[in-house]
Amino acid sequence: MLDISMFAVIVRFILGGGAVVASTVIARAFGRGIGGIFAAFPAVYLAAVLTLGMEYRGENLLVMSQHISRGALVGMLANIVCALAASRLIIKKGWQRGLSQALVIWFILALAIYITCKNF
Amino acid sequence: MKPDIKDLILRFILGGGAVAACYIVLQLLPWKSFAGIFAAFPAVMVAAVIMAGISKGSQHAADIALGATAGMLGCTVCVIAAMILMNYLNTWFIAIMLSLLTWLLSSIIFISLINGFLKKRK
């Protein structure tokens, strides 16, 4: 039933982590201007979509990419609320508790938006 | 270990974990688009807030989180553009490249708006 190979998981872990680190290094190399923009590079999303190319081809690749993009859009909308909540909660409760609670808000909100959109 | 190296290791683990989680959920669950939620995991923001919290305290960490809103708005535009372009162009790679261009343009606008807001707040 489970069609997951450990090799595929490790490759995605390395590519995803590498994409995030690469965008961070580029952001720092360019300084505050262009660097600030690269600090917000959608590395995780891109790595997730690009690695689909290892598994799927043609029409299937487009369909799977659209599935991932639909879910990512839900996650991105929850991200905006999460970041705003984090900026408020961190000041009130300290960075550890504030960040943890903001991430709980992110997951619950993403789940709620996903279920709501799925039912309409 | 230097804080800079710690920061990069943290980003690597969070980013890699999110992409791996996305793949595992995609294979396990019948609702394929649910996996995409993990592709949007705010790994960069979480790592930046943790490092700012450790080195400079909660106020700076809160500013980082607010600043990240601009990046997230840009990423949202990027994903919307990717979905529309994949639908209309039917070409996977070109759609992704063009969506990156929309990310760049929208991020420039959102970052200048949020920076202006942060300067006013100070």
gemmi code that builds the backbone of each chain (N, CA, C; Angstrom):
import gemmi

chains = {
    "A": [
        ("MET", (0.815, -1.195, 0.000), (0.000, 0.000, 0.000), (0.865, 1.268, 0.000)),
        ("LEU", (1.921, 1.224, 0.825), (2.760, 2.421, 0.905), (3.785, 2.415, -0.225)),
        ("ASP", (3.725, 3.466, -1.064), (4.608, 3.519, -2.221), (5.668, 4.596, -2.005)),
        ("ILE", (6.361, 4.497, -0.859), (7.347, 5.524, -0.536), (8.724, 4.889, -0.427)),
        ("SER", (9.681, 5.399, -1.227), (11.036, 4.863, -1.071), (11.848, 5.830, -0.215)),
        ("MET", (12.675, 5.259, 0.632), (13.493, 6.074, 1.544), (14.431, 6.981, 0.742)),
        ("PHE", (14.910, 6.433, -0.403), (15.820, 7.203, -1.257), (15.137, 8.487, -1.742)),
        ("ALA", (13.852, 8.354, -2.195), (13.105, 9.516, -2.696), (12.915, 10.564, -1.594)),
        ("VAL", (12.655, 10.085, -0.364), (12.465, 11.011, 0.769), (13.771, 11.765, 1.049)),
        ("ILE", (14.875, 11.024, 1.061), (16.184, 11.644, 1.361), (16.561, 12.660, 0.280)),
        ("VAL", (16.321, 12.287, -0.999), (16.641, 13.207, -2.106), (15.845, 14.508, -1.957)),
        ("ARG", (14.549, 14.387, -1.624), (13.712, 15.576, -1.453), (14.151, 16.396, -0.244)),
        ("PHE", (14.552, 15.713, 0.829), (15.032, 16.413, 2.022), (16.276, 17.237, 1.676)),
        ("ILE", (17.199, 16.626, 0.938), (18.451, 17.317, 0.577), (18.167, 18.472, -0.389)),
        ("LEU", (17.327, 18.229, -1.406), (17.029, 19.292, -2.388), (16.260, 20.443, -1.742)),
        ("GLY", (15.291, 20.119, -0.880), (14.513, 21.154, -0.195), (15.389, 21.987, 0.731)),
        ("GLY", (16.171, 21.293, 1.550), (17.078, 21.995, 2.463), (18.098, 22.810, 1.691)),
        ("GLY", (18.627, 22.220, 0.600), (19.620, 22.915, -0.238), (19.037, 24.167, -0.863)),
        ("ALA", (17.776, 24.101, -1.327), (17.139, 25.269, -1.960), (16.987, 26.412, -0.962)),
        ("VAL", (16.587, 26.065, 0.272), (16.410, 27.099, 1.305), (17.759, 27.725, 1.674)),
        ("VAL", (18.775, 26.872, 1.853), (20.109, 27.379, 2.209), (20.676, 28.231, 1.062)),
        ("ALA", (20.491, 27.778, -0.187), (21.018, 28.527, -1.341), (20.373, 29.910, -1.423)),
        ("SER", (19.038, 29.985, -1.226), (18.379, 31.289, -1.308), (18.843, 32.195, -0.165)),
        ("THR", (19.137, 31.602, 1.004), (19.642, 32.390, 2.138), (21.030, 32.953, 1.825)),
        ("VAL", (21.897, 32.087, 1.262), (23.274, 32.512, 0.943), (23.243, 33.631, -0.117)),
        ("ILE", (22.378, 33.474, -1.144), (22.252, 34.510, -2.190), (21.736, 35.809, -1.570)),
        ("ALA", (20.725, 35.683, -0.688), (20.153, 36.869, -0.032), (21.231, 37.633, 0.720)),
        ("ARG", (22.087, 36.900, 1.442), (23.147, 37.557, 2.231), (24.216, 38.165, 1.340)),
        ("ALA", (24.504, 37.502, 0.216), (25.548, 38.002, -0.690), (25.139, 39.318, -1.336)),
        ("PHE", (23.832, 39.497, -1.571), (23.359, 40.705, -2.253), (23.085, 41.871, -1.299)),
        ("GLY", (23.123, 41.622, 0.012), (22.898, 42.709, 0.965), (21.427, 43.021, 1.149)),
        ("ARG", (21.113, 44.206, 1.684), (19.754, 44.516, 2.129), (18.739, 44.663, 0.992)),
        ("GLY", (19.142, 45.249, -0.143), (18.195, 45.523, -1.231), (17.646, 44.278, -1.878)),
        ("ILE", (18.367, 43.772, -2.886), (17.937, 42.567, -3.604), (17.948, 41.371, -2.637)),
        ("GLY", (18.890, 41.393, -1.694), (18.999, 40.303, -0.721), (17.734, 40.123, 0.088)),
        ("GLY", (17.109, 41.239, 0.473), (15.870, 41.185, 1.254), (14.778, 40.474, 0.491)),
        ("ILE", (14.764, 40.675, -0.819), (13.751, 40.017, -1.652), (14.040, 38.515, -1.729)),
        ("PHE", (15.307, 38.154, -1.901), (15.662, 36.731, -1.987), (15.466, 35.998, -0.656)),
        ("ALA", (15.457, 36.746, 0.457), (15.208, 36.124, 1.762), (13.804, 35.544, 1.801)),
        ("ALA", (12.918, 36.044, 0.914), (11.533, 35.559, 0.891), (11.283, 34.663, -0.324)),
        ("PHE", (12.343, 34.112, -0.901), (12.221, 33.249, -2.079), (11.396, 32.006, -1.725)),
        ("PRO", (10.395, 31.648, -2.579), (9.555, 30.481, -2.247), (10.277, 29.150, -2.498)),
        ("ALA", (11.398, 28.939, -1.783), (12.280, 27.797, -2.045), (11.592, 26.453, -1.774)),
        ("VAL", (10.829, 26.370, -0.688), (10.199, 25.093, -0.336), (9.163, 24.715, -1.399)),
        ("TYR", (8.345, 25.707, -1.795), (7.319, 25.454, -2.819), (7.962, 25.011, -4.134)),
        ("LEU", (8.991, 25.755, -4.552), (9.660, 25.436, -5.818), (10.297, 24.047, -5.784)),
        ("ALA", (10.978, 23.753, -4.662), (11.615, 22.431, -4.542), (10.552, 21.337, -4.597)),
        ("ALA", (9.412, 21.575, -3.927), (8.338, 20.567, -3.916), (7.787, 20.349, -5.327)),
        ("VAL", (7.604, 21.443, -6.089), (7.044, 21.312, -7.453), (8.095, 20.732, -8.409)),
        ("LEU", (9.320, 21.234, -8.321), (10.359, 20.769, -9.255), (10.688, 19.282, -9.042)),
        ("THR", (10.655, 18.822, -7.770), (10.978, 17.405, -7.535), (9.853, 16.477, -8.036)),
        ("LEU", (8.674, 17.069, -8.320), (7.610, 16.247, -8.928), (8.068, 15.729, -10.299)),
        ("GLY", (8.955, 16.506, -10.946), (9.496, 16.128, -12.254), (10.293, 14.830, -12.216)),
        ("MET", (10.709, 14.410, -10.997), (11.455, 13.147, -10.868), (10.510, 11.954, -10.929)),
        ("GLU", (9.234, 12.212, -10.633), (8.280, 11.106, -10.492), (7.260, 11.057, -11.633)),
        ("TYR", (6.861, 12.249, -12.113), (5.773, 12.307, -13.099), (6.243, 12.938, -14.398)),
        ("ARG", (5.501, 12.676, -15.474), (5.810, 13.225, -16.803), (4.527, 13.720, -17.461)),
        ("GLY", (4.675, 14.669, -18.414), (3.573, 15.111, -19.266), (2.366, 15.635, -18.510)),
        ("GLU", (1.186, 15.127, -18.869), (-0.089, 15.597, -18.299), (-0.142, 15.337, -16.788)),
        ("ASN", (0.368, 14.168, -16.366), (0.384, 13.822, -14.930), (1.174, 14.833, -14.113)),
        ("LEU", (2.286, 15.285, -14.694), (3.136, 16.263, -14.007), (2.380, 17.573, -13.801)),
        ("LEU", (1.661, 18.003, -14.832), (0.864, 19.238, -14.732), (-0.242, 19.094, -13.683)),
        ("VAL", (-0.923, 17.949, -13.702), (-2.033, 17.719, -12.764), (-1.506, 17.711, -11.323)),
        ("MET", (-0.403, 16.983, -11.078), (0.168, 16.907, -9.726), (0.676, 18.268, -9.264)),
        ("SER", (1.291, 19.033, -10.189), (1.787, 20.363, -9.847), (0.631, 21.282, -9.459)),
        ("GLN", (-0.503, 21.122, -10.155), (-1.661, 21.951, -9.821), (-2.247, 21.549, -8.469)),
        ("HIS", (-2.234, 20.245, -8.160), (-2.683, 19.788, -6.836), (-1.824, 20.431, -5.748)),
        ("ILE", (-0.495, 20.332, -5.931), (0.438, 20.880, -4.935), (0.247, 22.397, -4.827)),
        ("SER", (0.053, 23.071, -5.983), (-0.107, 24.534, -5.979), (-1.385, 24.938, -5.254)),
        ("ARG", (-2.468, 24.162, -5.447), (-3.730, 24.467, -4.769), (-3.539, 24.405, -3.251)),
        ("GLY", (-2.894, 23.338, -2.789), (-2.630, 23.192, -1.355), (-1.683, 24.275, -0.859)),
        ("ALA", (-0.669, 24.589, -1.694), (0.306, 25.615, -1.299), (-0.362, 26.977, -1.168)),
        ("LEU", (-1.344, 27.252, -2.026), (-2.060, 28.530, -1.941), (-2.776, 28.632, -0.595)),
        ("VAL", (-3.403, 27.525, -0.173), (-4.061, 27.489, 1.135), (-3.024, 27.760, 2.239)),
        ("GLY", (-1.876, 27.063, 2.139), (-0.808, 27.242, 3.124), (-0.264, 28.663, 3.137)),
        ("MET", (-0.127, 29.267, 1.945), (0.421, 30.637, 1.850), (-0.538, 31.643, 2.500)),
        ("LEU", (-1.852, 31.440, 2.280), (-2.829, 32.337, 2.907), (-2.730, 32.212, 4.433)),
        ("ALA", (-2.578, 30.969, 4.912), (-2.411, 30.753, 6.354), (-1.082, 31.345, 6.835)),
        ("ASN", (-0.056, 31.344, 5.961), (1.255, 31.927, 6.311), (1.153, 33.402, 6.650)),
        ("ILE", (0.346, 34.126, 5.847), (0.218, 35.576, 6.063), (-0.363, 35.829, 7.460)),
        ("VAL", (-1.417, 35.060, 7.809), (-2.034, 35.198, 9.140), (-1.031, 34.766, 10.214)),
        ("CYS", (-0.287, 33.680, 9.927), (0.706, 33.164, 10.886), (1.778, 34.219, 11.189)),
        ("ALA", (2.268, 34.892, 10.140), (3.317, 35.907, 10.336), (2.781, 37.090, 11.142)),
        ("LEU", (1.554, 37.531, 10.809), (0.960, 38.649, 11.554), (0.707, 38.243, 13.015)),
        ("ALA", (0.197, 37.005, 13.208), (-0.057, 36.508, 14.562), (1.257, 36.394, 15.333)),
        ("ALA", (2.318, 35.899, 14.650), (3.618, 35.741, 15.312), (4.144, 37.089, 15.789)),
        ("SER", (4.014, 38.117, 14.931), (4.548, 39.437, 15.315), (3.826, 39.973, 16.561)),
        ("ARG", (2.531, 39.662, 16.718), (1.758, 40.105, 17.902), (2.085, 39.219, 19.112)),
        ("LEU", (1.986, 37.871, 18.886), (2.130, 36.923, 20.008), (3.547, 36.940, 20.594)),
        ("ILE", (4.563, 37.161, 19.742), (5.953, 37.163, 20.234), (6.157, 38.318, 21.216)),
        ("ILE", (5.565, 39.490, 20.892), (5.696, 40.637, 21.798), (4.993, 40.340, 23.128)),
        ("LYS", (3.818, 39.705, 23.067), (3.032, 39.434, 24.284), (3.612, 38.290, 25.116)),
        ("LYS", (4.061, 37.196, 24.443), (4.389, 35.971, 25.186), (5.834, 35.516, 25.058)),
        ("GLY", (6.669, 36.315, 24.405), (8.058, 35.876, 24.204), (8.165, 35.087, 22.912)),
        ("TRP", (9.391, 34.975, 22.351), (9.516, 34.391, 21.011), (9.241, 32.892, 20.958)),
        ("GLN", (9.584, 32.145, 22.030), (9.358, 30.691, 21.970), (7.860, 30.357, 21.936)),
        ("ARG", (7.125, 30.872, 22.950), (5.689, 30.563, 23.014), (4.937, 31.232, 21.875)),
        ("GLY", (5.331, 32.478, 21.552), (4.657, 33.224, 20.487), (4.776, 32.512, 19.143)),
        ("LEU", (6.000, 32.042, 18.829), (6.231, 31.351, 17.554), (5.485, 30.005, 17.519)),
        ("SER", (5.542, 29.267, 18.640), (4.853, 27.963, 18.696), (3.356, 28.146, 18.473)),
        ("GLN", (2.765, 29.142, 19.155), (1.315, 29.353, 19.013), (0.968, 29.813, 17.596)),
        ("ALA", (1.838, 30.636, 17.001), (1.590, 31.101, 15.626), (1.607, 29.924, 14.644)),
        ("LEU", (2.505, 28.935, 14.888), (2.574, 27.756, 14.007), (1.350, 26.857, 14.178)),
        ("VAL", (0.832, 26.791, 15.422), (-0.416, 26.030, 15.650), (-1.549, 26.714, 14.886)),
        ("ILE", (-1.590, 28.055, 14.940), (-2.611, 28.831, 14.205), (-2.475, 28.542, 12.710)),
        ("TRP", (-1.207, 28.502, 12.208), (-0.951, 28.237, 10.784), (-1.578, 26.911, 10.357)),
        ("PHE", (-1.297, 25.855, 11.148), (-1.765, 24.525, 10.755), (-3.284, 24.424, 10.832)),
        ("ILE", (-3.880, 24.930, 11.934), (-5.345, 24.843, 12.095), (-6.041, 25.652, 11.003)),
        ("LEU", (-5.512, 26.849, 10.727), (-6.126, 27.714, 9.703), (-6.011, 27.083, 8.311)),
        ("ALA", (-4.815, 26.546, 7.993), (-4.622, 25.909, 6.682), (-5.590, 24.742, 6.518)),
        ("LEU", (-5.742, 23.953, 7.596), (-6.665, 22.810, 7.581), (-8.102, 23.287, 7.386)),
        ("ALA", (-8.470, 24.355, 8.108), (-9.842, 24.883, 8.029), (-10.138, 25.421, 6.627)),
        ("ILE", (-9.179, 26.166, 6.047), (-9.391, 26.712, 4.687), (-9.493, 25.562, 3.691)),
        ("TYR", (-8.608, 24.567, 3.872), (-8.592, 23.419, 2.947), (-9.928, 22.679, 2.968)),
        ("ILE", (-10.419, 22.378, 4.181), (-11.679, 21.622, 4.313), (-12.843, 22.449, 3.765)),
        ("THR", (-12.830, 23.760, 4.071), (-13.908, 24.641, 3.591), (-13.932, 24.676, 2.062)),
        ("CYS", (-12.732, 24.878, 1.455), (-12.661, 24.970, -0.015), (-13.035, 23.633, -0.669)),
        ("LYS", (-12.685, 22.530, -0.001), (-12.966, 21.197, -0.549), (-14.465, 20.922, -0.589)),
        ("ASN", (-15.183, 21.508, 0.387), (-16.625, 21.271, 0.461), (-17.443, 22.183, -0.447)),
        ("PHE", (-16.792, 23.192, -1.063), (-17.542, 24.104, -1.944), (-17.266, 23.828, -3.423)),
    ],
    "B": [
        ("MET", (29.731, 26.297, 17.912), (29.321, 26.506, 16.513), (28.875, 27.953, 16.309)),
        ("LYS", (29.281, 28.573, 15.175), (28.909, 29.962, 14.889), (27.392, 30.075, 14.677)),
        ("PRO", (26.779, 31.221, 15.114), (25.332, 31.399, 14.913), (24.934, 31.299, 13.448)),
        ("ASP", (25.819, 31.767, 12.538), (25.532, 31.738, 11.103), (25.373, 30.299, 10.589)),
        ("ILE", (26.286, 29.422, 11.038), (26.230, 28.004, 10.636), (24.986, 27.348, 11.240)),
        ("LYS", (24.702, 27.675, 12.533), (23.504, 27.133, 13.197), (22.261, 27.519, 12.417)),
        ("ASP", (22.224, 28.791, 11.977), (21.083, 29.315, 11.218), (20.893, 28.527, 9.917)),
        ("LEU", (22.000, 28.297, 9.191), (21.919, 27.573, 7.920), (21.486, 26.124, 8.127)),
        ("ILE", (21.996, 25.487, 9.200), (21.620, 24.095, 9.492), (20.121, 24.018, 9.819)),
        ("LEU", (19.655, 24.993, 10.624), (18.235, 25.043, 10.990), (17.359, 25.208, 9.749)),
        ("ARG", (17.773, 26.109, 8.845), (17.023, 26.336, 7.604), (17.016, 25.076, 6.734)),
        ("PHE", (18.179, 24.406, 6.674), (18.294, 23.178, 5.870), (17.322, 22.115, 6.390)),
        ("ILE", (17.303, 21.925, 7.716), (16.437, 20.890, 8.310), (14.963, 21.233, 8.098)),
        ("LEU", (14.586, 22.506, 8.346), (13.175, 22.904, 8.210), (12.718, 22.833, 6.745)),
        ("GLY", (13.552, 23.347, 5.835), (13.213, 23.333, 4.404), (13.154, 21.920, 3.857)),
        ("GLY", (14.177, 21.125, 4.172), (14.225, 19.737, 3.707), (13.080, 18.928, 4.286)),
        ("GLY", (12.793, 19.140, 5.575), (11.696, 18.428, 6.239), (10.357, 18.745, 5.592)),
        ("ALA", (10.147, 20.017, 5.223), (8.864, 20.420, 4.619), (8.683, 19.760, 3.247)),
        ("VAL", (9.740, 19.739, 2.425), (9.643, 19.135, 1.078), (9.453, 17.619, 1.191)),
        ("ALA", (10.174, 16.994, 2.135), (10.027, 15.538, 2.342), (8.616, 15.220, 2.845)),
        ("ALA", (8.099, 16.048, 3.768), (6.736, 15.843, 4.298), (5.706, 15.972, 3.181)),
        ("CYS", (5.936, 16.941, 2.291), (5.034, 17.166, 1.152), (4.972, 15.901, 0.290)),
        ("TYR", (6.131, 15.302, 0.032), (6.203, 14.093, -0.797), (5.509, 12.913, -0.106)),
        ("ILE", (5.769, 12.743, 1.191), (5.186, 11.611, 1.929), (3.656, 11.722, 1.949)),
        ("VAL", (3.152, 12.955, 2.238), (1.692, 13.155, 2.287), (1.089, 12.924, 0.899)),
        ("LEU", (1.802, 13.378, -0.144), (1.329, 13.194, -1.528), (1.156, 11.707, -1.856)),
        ("GLN", (2.073, 10.880, -1.334), (2.016, 9.440, -1.606), (0.992, 8.727, -0.725)),
        ("LEU", (0.800, 9.241, 0.506), (-0.038, 8.530, 1.473), (-1.525, 8.843, 1.376)),
        ("LEU", (-1.841, 10.147, 1.196), (-3.253, 10.544, 1.280), (-3.928, 10.604, -0.086)),
        ("PRO", (-5.225, 10.318, -0.126), (-5.941, 10.418, -1.407), (-6.193, 11.855, -1.843)),
        ("TRP", (-6.226, 12.816, -0.865), (-6.435, 14.234, -1.218), (-5.064, 14.824, -1.554)),
        ("LYS", (-4.708, 14.793, -2.851), (-3.345, 15.157, -3.272), (-2.998, 16.609, -2.953)),
        ("SER", (-4.004, 17.511, -3.072), (-3.677, 18.923, -2.851), (-3.346, 19.221, -1.384)),
        ("PHE", (-3.741, 18.309, -0.450), (-3.418, 18.525, 0.963), (-1.900, 18.579, 1.173)),
        ("ALA", (-1.167, 17.819, 0.356), (0.296, 17.789, 0.462), (0.897, 19.171, 0.212)),
        ("GLY", (0.205, 19.960, -0.631), (0.703, 21.299, -0.972), (0.812, 22.222, 0.224)),
        ("ILE", (0.011, 21.961, 1.268), (0.078, 22.800, 2.479), (1.501, 22.773, 3.042)),
        ("PHE", (2.135, 21.588, 2.982), (3.502, 21.468, 3.503), (4.522, 22.174, 2.602)),
        ("ALA", (4.164, 22.320, 1.302), (5.043, 23.059, 0.380), (5.036, 24.546, 0.709)),
        ("ALA", (4.064, 24.957, 1.526), (3.990, 26.374, 1.912), (4.503, 26.589, 3.332)),
        ("PHE", (5.057, 25.537, 3.968), (5.526, 25.685, 5.362), (6.525, 26.848, 5.457)),
        ("PRO", (6.267, 27.788, 6.388), (7.137, 28.982, 6.443), (8.504, 28.713, 7.077)),
        ("ALA", (9.280, 27.822, 6.447), (10.567, 27.384, 7.007), (11.541, 28.544, 7.221)),
        ("VAL", (11.595, 29.451, 6.220), (12.557, 30.557, 6.307), (12.180, 31.490, 7.453)),
        ("MET", (10.867, 31.794, 7.582), (10.431, 32.688, 8.658), (10.709, 32.065, 10.030)),
        ("VAL", (10.373, 30.782, 10.173), (10.564, 30.106, 11.464), (12.048, 30.145, 11.867)),
        ("ALA", (12.927, 29.810, 10.911), (14.363, 29.818, 11.213), (14.843, 31.231, 11.562)),
        ("ALA", (14.376, 32.226, 10.793), (14.808, 33.605, 11.033), (14.318, 34.108, 12.389)),
        ("VAL", (13.067, 33.746, 12.750), (12.512, 34.185, 14.040), (13.264, 33.509, 15.195)),
        ("ILE", (13.551, 32.204, 15.059), (14.283, 31.492, 16.124), (15.660, 32.136, 16.341)),
        ("MET", (16.378, 32.373, 15.231), (17.726, 32.947, 15.352), (17.684, 34.359, 15.916)),
        ("ALA", (16.683, 35.151, 15.474), (16.543, 36.525, 15.994), (16.182, 36.485, 17.472)),
        ("GLY", (15.306, 35.547, 17.851), (14.903, 35.413, 19.253), (16.085, 35.052, 20.136)),
        ("ILE", (16.914, 34.122, 19.666), (18.082, 33.682, 20.461), (19.099, 34.822, 20.596)),
        ("SER", (19.395, 35.473, 19.458), (20.502, 36.446, 19.487), (20.094, 37.860, 19.899)),
        ("LYS", (18.862, 38.297, 19.530), (18.518, 39.703, 19.796), (17.234, 39.908, 20.598)),
        ("GLY", (16.540, 38.853, 20.935), (15.361, 38.992, 21.794), (14.051, 39.063, 21.031)),
        ("SER", (12.949, 39.119, 21.820), (11.606, 38.977, 21.261), (11.180, 40.149, 20.360)),
        ("GLN", (11.562, 41.374, 20.722), (11.137, 42.532, 19.913), (11.662, 42.417, 18.475)),
        ("HIS", (12.935, 42.052, 18.344), (13.541, 41.896, 17.021), (12.891, 40.720, 16.278)),
        ("ALA", (12.624, 39.622, 17.015), (11.981, 38.448, 16.408), (10.594, 38.819, 15.879)),
        ("ALA", (9.863, 39.684, 16.638), (8.527, 40.117, 16.207), (8.620, 40.957, 14.931)),
        ("ASP", (9.651, 41.809, 14.836), (9.853, 42.626, 13.624), (10.150, 41.738, 12.410)),
        ("ILE", (10.959, 40.677, 12.643), (11.290, 39.730, 11.555), (10.007, 39.071, 11.045)),
        ("ALA", (9.146, 38.652, 12.008), (7.890, 37.980, 11.626), (7.008, 38.918, 10.809)),
        ("LEU", (6.924, 40.183, 11.242), (6.092, 41.146, 10.504), (6.688, 41.404, 9.114)),
        ("GLY", (8.014, 41.516, 9.053), (8.687, 41.727, 7.762), (8.461, 40.568, 6.802)),
        ("ALA", (8.310, 39.359, 7.371), (8.114, 38.162, 6.538), (6.772, 38.180, 5.818)),
        ("THR", (5.837, 38.989, 6.333), (4.508, 39.079, 5.698), (4.642, 39.477, 4.229)),
        ("ALA", (5.562, 40.414, 3.951), (5.768, 40.888, 2.576), (6.187, 39.720, 1.675)),
        ("GLY", (7.124, 38.910, 2.161), (7.593, 37.764, 1.388), (6.471, 36.765, 1.144)),
        ("MET", (5.624, 36.589, 2.179), (4.534, 35.619, 2.039), (3.484, 36.099, 1.040)),
        ("LEU", (3.249, 37.408, 1.007), (2.316, 37.948, 0.005), (2.871, 37.708, -1.401)),
        ("GLY", (4.192, 37.929, -1.556), (4.845, 37.692, -2.852), (4.761, 36.221, -3.256)),
        ("CYS", (4.958, 35.316, -2.268), (4.889, 33.879, -2.551), (3.461, 33.472, -2.932)),
        ("THR", (2.474, 34.115, -2.297), (1.070, 33.817, -2.625), (0.787, 34.191, -4.082)),
        ("VAL", (1.288, 35.368, -4.490), (1.119, 35.803, -5.887), (1.786, 34.795, -6.827)),
        ("CYS", (2.968, 34.313, -6.440), (3.727, 33.338, -7.243), (2.915, 32.058, -7.452)),
        ("VAL", (2.300, 31.548, -6.371), (1.529, 30.294, -6.473), (0.278, 30.499, -7.335)),
        ("ILE", (-0.414, 31.644, -7.141), (-1.613, 31.924, -7.953), (-1.210, 31.984, -9.434)),
        ("ALA", (-0.096, 32.687, -9.716), (0.374, 32.810, -11.100), (0.722, 31.437, -11.678)),
        ("ALA", (1.389, 30.586, -10.869), (1.765, 29.245, -11.343), (0.522, 28.437, -11.715)),
        ("MET", (-0.516, 28.520, -10.860), (-1.751, 27.760, -11.126), (-2.417, 28.224, -12.422)),
        ("ILE", (-2.520, 29.561, -12.578), (-3.178, 30.117, -13.775), (-2.366, 29.772, -15.027)),
        ("LEU", (-1.036, 29.967, -14.930), (-0.182, 29.746, -16.112), (-0.137, 28.268, -16.518)),
        ("MET", (-0.122, 27.367, -15.523), (-0.120, 25.930, -15.857), (-1.411, 25.566, -16.584)),
        ("ASN", (-2.498, 26.201, -16.147), (-3.806, 25.944, -16.744), (-3.878, 26.434, -18.189)),
        ("TYR", (-3.341, 27.645, -18.423), (-3.470, 28.253, -19.758), (-2.356, 27.855, -20.725)),
        ("LEU", (-1.124, 27.768, -20.214), (0.001, 27.463, -21.123), (0.175, 25.962, -21.353)),
        ("ASN", (-0.263, 25.166, -20.343), (-0.056, 23.715, -20.416), (1.416, 23.339, -20.555)),
        ("THR", (2.296, 24.240, -20.150), (3.743, 23.948, -20.204), (4.294, 24.156, -18.802)),
        ("TRP", (4.678, 23.054, -18.200), (5.070, 23.031, -16.793), (6.233, 23.978, -16.475)),
        ("PHE", (7.348, 23.825, -17.189), (8.564, 24.559, -16.843), (8.418, 26.064, -17.091)),
        ("ILE", (7.845, 26.426, -18.252), (7.676, 27.855, -18.569), (6.731, 28.512, -17.560)),
        ("ALA", (5.673, 27.787, -17.173), (4.729, 28.318, -16.182), (5.442, 28.609, -14.858)),
        ("ILE", (6.324, 27.705, -14.437), (7.052, 27.903, -13.168), (7.996, 29.105, -13.278)),
        ("MET", (8.700, 29.208, -14.416), (9.644, 30.323, -14.599), (8.911, 31.675, -14.623)),
        ("LEU", (7.766, 31.727, -15.321), (7.002, 32.976, -15.381), (6.407, 33.332, -14.020)),
        ("SER", (6.006, 32.309, -13.258), (5.455, 32.593, -11.924), (6.540, 33.171, -11.015)),
        ("LEU", (7.794, 32.761, -11.250), (8.909, 33.333, -10.472), (9.080, 34.821, -10.768)),
        ("LEU", (8.820, 35.180, -12.028), (8.908, 36.593, -12.413), (7.827, 37.416, -11.675)),
        ("THR", (6.629, 36.844, -11.576), (5.555, 37.551, -10.846), (5.899, 37.646, -9.363)),
        ("TRP", (6.572, 36.594, -8.844), (7.027, 36.634, -7.439), (7.989, 37.816, -7.232)),
        ("LEU", (8.945, 37.948, -8.157), (9.958, 38.992, -8.026), (9.314, 40.382, -8.037)),
        ("LEU", (8.454, 40.621, -9.018), (7.826, 41.941, -9.154), (6.927, 42.253, -7.950)),
        ("SER", (6.098, 41.284, -7.556), (5.182, 41.552, -6.434), (5.945, 41.692, -5.123)),
        ("SER", (7.026, 40.900, -4.957), (7.818, 40.996, -3.720), (8.444, 42.367, -3.569)),
        ("ILE", (8.948, 42.931, -4.690), (9.552, 44.269, -4.638), (8.517, 45.272, -4.110)),
        ("ILE", (7.294, 45.175, -4.623), (6.233, 46.100, -4.198), (5.879, 45.874, -2.718)),
        ("PHE", (5.631, 44.604, -2.332), (5.209, 44.320, -0.953), (6.306, 44.661, 0.052)),
        ("ILE", (7.570, 44.370, -0.285), (8.663, 44.639, 0.654), (8.815, 46.142, 0.882)),
        ("SER", (8.692, 46.947, -0.192), (8.822, 48.403, 0.016), (7.650, 48.927, 0.851)),
        ("LEU", (6.447, 48.341, 0.674), (5.292, 48.771, 1.479), (5.484, 48.421, 2.963)),
        ("ILE", (5.902, 47.175, 3.244), (6.078, 46.740, 4.649), (7.238, 47.490, 5.304)),
        ("ASN", (8.335, 47.719, 4.549), (9.465, 48.465, 5.115), (9.035, 49.878, 5.507)),
        ("GLY", (8.208, 50.487, 4.662), (7.674, 51.822, 4.965), (6.854, 51.779, 6.238)),
        ("PHE", (6.042, 50.707, 6.416), (5.210, 50.562, 7.613), (6.083, 50.366, 8.857)),
        ("LEU", (7.137, 49.519, 8.724), (8.020, 49.255, 9.865), (8.772, 50.512, 10.305)),
        ("LYS", (9.176, 51.338, 9.308), (9.879, 52.593, 9.645), (8.953, 53.529, 10.395)),
        ("LYS", (7.689, 53.609, 9.963), (6.706, 54.473, 10.638), (6.464, 54.002, 12.058)),
        ("ARG", (6.431, 52.643, 12.261), (6.157, 52.082, 13.584), (7.257, 52.437, 14.584)),
        ("LYS", (8.501, 52.541, 14.048), (9.633, 52.875, 14.940), (9.623, 54.366, 15.237)),
    ],
}
model = gemmi.Model(1)
for chain_id, residues in chains.items():
    chain = gemmi.Chain(chain_id)
    for i, (resn, *xyz) in enumerate(residues, 1):
        res = gemmi.Residue()
        res.name, res.seqid = resn, gemmi.SeqId(i, " ")
        for name, pos in zip(("N", "CA", "C"), xyz):
            atom = gemmi.Atom()
            atom.name, atom.element = name, gemmi.Element(name[0])
            atom.pos, atom.b_iso = gemmi.Position(*pos), 0.0
            res.add_atom(atom)
        chain.add_residue(res)
    model.add_chain(chain)
structure = gemmi.Structure()
structure.add_model(model)
structure.setup_entities()
